[in-house]
Amino acid sequence: MTAEKVKEAAEFIRQRSPLAPAVGIVLGSGLGALAEQVTDPVRIPYAGIPHFPVSSVAGHAGVLCLGRLGEQAVAVMQGRIHYYEGFAGDELVFPVRVLHELGIRRLVLSNSAGGINPAFEPGDLMVVTDHINFMGINPLRGAGDTFGPRFPDLSTVYPADLRALARTTAAEQGLSLREGVYVAVPGPSYETPAEIRMFGQWGGDAVGMSTVPEAIAAAQLGLAVLCISCITNKAAGLQEQPLSHQEVLDISASVSQNFIQLLLGIVERMP
């Protein structure tokens, strides 16, 4: 996806909403209810935005919502696309580049993930401290320096000040907030028990099929990233029942209010 296509998509959105969002939010599987909290919303289906990719996965509504959370101007993505759907790396991060073109300077990512850390339970929320890219792709491949440095530094993708803000907000709300490393895999099959044991030895705490390409693209663009994972199940080999996408959606729905409460508190306090 070229820079020209990014600009075309952004201009299409500006024609429908004059709002200049400061914060972009990407909502993962089953977590789209946060968008209902946006005031004075302008809702644009992805399918209507030029060049914008559309997901076919349950739990991803495919709507861009512009408005405000508290006093904060936001652009909220209800759903994302995934590598396992057949999209290329530059398509995966096209929406993030469009949000940057619209003016965001902070990006909040969310996802549903399997818990690798044996201390994690379904329903836990985890702030991502770092990631391991096991997807086999990098979304910057072939992009040159069109959108930022050719070789961006990933040492501080998830800055400490935003993670501290998340911890403080959770504590004030009486919510438990885990911390850990997110492992991204290509999917769509779930991981084997042997893979989960390996990821645990590497230092992984949770595993999922998204987020990391967006975080890498955001780092190249100079965006500060905060990521919250909803632990929807124990990963393969750590629970008796088979893994299923329905379980992911069910657990996401059960913790939706806590997730919304936390994200609202964080976003409203972002500088």
C-alpha positions in Angstrom: 0.0 0.0 0.0 1.6 3.3 -1.1 1.7 6.6 0.7 -0.7 8.0 -1.9 -3.3 5.4 -1.0 -2.9 6.2 2.7 -3.5 9.8 1.9 -6.6 9.0 -0.3 -8.1 7.0 2.6 -7.4 9.7 5.1 -8.9 12.4 2.9 -12.0 10.3 2.4 -12.4 10.1 6.2 -11.7 13.8 6.7 -14.6 14.6 4.3 -16.9 12.8 6.7 -15.5 14.0 10.0 -13.5 17.1 10.6 -12.3 15.7 13.9 -8.5 15.6 14.3 -8.0 12.5 16.6 -5.1 12.5 19.0 -5.4 8.8 20.0 -6.1 5.8 17.8 -7.6 2.6 19.3 -7.7 -0.8 17.7 -10.2 -3.2 19.3 -9.5 -6.9 19.1 -11.7 -10.0 19.0 -14.9 -9.5 21.0 -13.7 -6.2 22.5 -15.6 -3.8 20.1 -18.1 -2.6 22.7 -15.7 0.3 23.8 -16.7 2.1 20.6 -20.3 2.4 22.0 -18.9 4.8 24.6 -17.7 7.3 21.9 -19.7 10.6 22.0 -20.9 12.4 18.9 -19.7 9.5 16.8 -19.2 9.4 13.1 -19.2 5.7 12.0 -17.6 4.7 8.7 -17.6 1.0 7.6 -14.2 -0.2 6.5 -15.7 -1.4 3.2 -16.6 2.2 2.3 -13.1 3.6 2.8 -10.8 3.6 -0.3 -8.2 0.8 -0.1 -9.1 -0.1 3.5 -8.9 -3.9 4.2 -12.0 -5.6 5.6 -11.9 -8.6 8.1 -14.1 -11.7 7.7 -13.6 -12.9 11.3 -16.4 -13.1 13.8 -16.1 -10.5 16.6 -14.6 -7.8 14.3 -17.4 -5.4 13.2 -15.3 -3.5 10.6 -16.3 0.0 11.5 -14.1 3.1 12.1 -15.7 5.4 14.8 -14.5 9.0 15.2 -15.6 11.1 18.2 -14.6 11.6 21.8 -13.9 9.6 24.9 -14.3 12.2 27.6 -12.4 15.2 26.3 -10.0 13.1 24.2 -10.5 13.1 20.4 -10.2 9.5 19.2 -10.4 7.3 16.2 -11.6 3.8 17.2 -11.3 0.7 15.0 -13.9 -1.9 15.8 -12.0 -4.9 14.6 -8.8 -5.5 12.6 -7.6 -7.8 9.8 -5.2 -10.7 10.3 -2.3 -12.2 8.5 -4.1 -15.6 8.5 -6.9 -14.1 6.4 -4.5 -13.8 3.5 -3.4 -10.2 3.8 0.1 -9.0 3.1 2.2 -7.2 5.7 1.6 -3.7 4.3 -2.1 -4.4 4.2 -2.1 -5.4 7.8 -0.7 -2.0 8.9 -2.5 0.2 6.3 -5.1 1.3 8.9 -2.4 2.4 11.4 -0.8 4.5 8.7 -4.1 6.0 7.9 -4.7 6.9 11.6 -1.3 8.5 11.7 -2.1 10.5 8.6 -5.3 11.7 10.4 -3.1 13.0 13.2 -2.9 10.5 16.0 0.3 10.5 18.1 -0.6 7.6 20.5 -1.9 4.2 19.5 -3.8 1.9 21.9 -3.9 -1.7 20.7 -6.0 -4.5 22.2 -6.3 -8.2 21.6 -7.5 -11.5 22.9 -4.7 -13.9 23.8 -4.0 -17.3 25.3 -2.2 -17.3 28.6 1.2 -18.9 28.6 2.2 -17.8 32.1 0.8 -20.4 34.4 -0.2 -17.7 36.9 -2.6 -16.2 34.3 -6.3 -17.1 34.3 -9.0 -16.5 31.7 -10.5 -13.1 32.2 -7.2 -11.5 33.3 -6.1 -8.2 31.6 -2.4 -7.9 30.7 -0.4 -4.8 29.7 2.2 -5.7 27.1 5.7 -4.9 28.1 7.4 -6.3 24.9 6.7 -8.7 22.1 8.2 -11.6 20.2 7.5 -11.7 16.5 7.0 -15.4 15.5 4.7 -14.6 12.6 7.5 -15.0 10.0 6.8 -11.6 8.4 7.7 -8.0 9.0 5.2 -5.3 7.7 8.0 -2.9 6.8 9.5 -5.3 4.2 9.8 -3.5 0.9 8.5 -0.2 2.3 11.8 1.6 2.2 11.8 4.8 4.2 8.4 6.0 2.8 6.8 6.0 6.3 9.8 6.5 8.5 13.3 5.2 9.2 14.3 2.2 7.1 15.6 0.4 10.3 13.4 1.6 13.2 14.5 0.9 16.7 12.1 -1.4 18.6 13.7 -1.1 22.1 10.9 0.9 23.5 7.8 0.1 21.4 5.6 0.1 24.5 7.0 3.1 26.5 7.2 2.9 30.3 5.2 6.0 30.9 2.1 4.6 29.2 2.5 1.3 31.0 2.7 3.2 34.3 -0.4 5.1 33.4 -2.2 1.8 32.8 -1.0 0.4 36.1 -2.0 3.5 38.1 -5.5 3.6 36.4 -6.1 -0.1 37.1 -5.1 0.3 40.7 -7.4 3.3 41.2 -10.3 1.3 39.7 -9.5 -1.7 41.8 -8.7 -3.8 38.8 -5.9 -6.4 38.6 -3.6 -5.8 35.7 -1.0 -8.4 34.7 2.2 -7.5 32.8 4.0 -9.6 30.2 5.5 -10.4 26.8 3.1 -11.0 23.9 4.1 -13.7 21.3 2.6 -13.2 17.9 2.0 -16.3 15.7 0.6 -16.4 12.1 -2.4 -18.6 12.8 -5.1 -19.6 12.1 -4.5 -22.9 13.8 -3.9 -22.7 17.6 -0.4 -23.5 18.9 0.8 -27.0 19.9 1.7 -27.8 23.5 5.3 -28.1 22.4 5.2 -24.6 20.9 3.7 -23.1 24.0 6.5 -24.7 26.2 9.0 -23.2 23.8 7.4 -19.7 24.0 7.4 -20.0 27.8 11.1 -20.8 27.8 11.7 -17.7 25.6 9.9 -15.5 28.2 6.5 -15.3 26.5 3.5 -14.7 28.8 0.7 -14.6 26.3 0.1 -15.6 22.6 -2.1 -14.3 19.8 -2.4 -13.8 16.1 -2.3 -10.0 15.7 -1.0 -6.7 17.1 2.7 -7.0 16.5 2.7 -5.9 12.8 0.7 -2.8 13.9 3.1 -2.1 16.8 6.1 -2.3 14.4 4.5 0.1 11.9 3.6 2.4 14.8 7.2 2.4 16.0 8.4 3.4 12.5 5.9 6.2 12.4 7.1 7.5 15.9 3.8 6.6 17.6 3.7 5.8 21.3 2.0 2.4 21.8 0.0 1.0 24.7 -1.3 -2.6 24.3 -3.8 -4.4 26.6 -4.4 -8.1 26.1 -7.4 -10.0 27.4 -6.4 -13.4 28.5 -9.3 -15.6 27.1 -7.9 -19.0 27.8 -5.0 -21.0 29.0 -2.8 -21.8 26.0 -2.4 -25.3 24.5 -1.4 -28.0 26.9 -2.3 -25.9 30.0 -6.0 -26.7 30.0 -8.0 -29.9 29.4 -10.7 -28.7 27.0 -9.9 -28.0 23.3 -9.3 -24.4 22.2 -12.0 -22.6 20.3 -12.7 -19.1 18.9 -16.1 -19.2 20.6 -14.3 -19.4 24.0 -12.3 -16.4 23.0 -15.5 -14.4 22.2 -17.3 -15.6 25.3 -14.5 -14.6 27.7 -13.9 -11.3 26.0 -17.6 -10.5 26.5 -17.4 -11.5 30.1 -14.6 -9.0 30.9 -15.9 -6.4 28.5 -17.0 -4.0 31.3 -13.6 -4.1 33.1 -11.8 -3.7 29.8 -14.0 -0.7 28.9 -13.6 0.9 32.3 -9.8 0.5 32.2 -9.4 1.8 28.6 -11.7 4.8 29.3 -9.7 5.8 32.3 -6.4 5.4 30.5 -7.4 7.3 27.3 -9.0 10.2 29.2 -5.8 10.7 31.2 -3.4 10.6 28.2 -1.6 13.8 27.6 
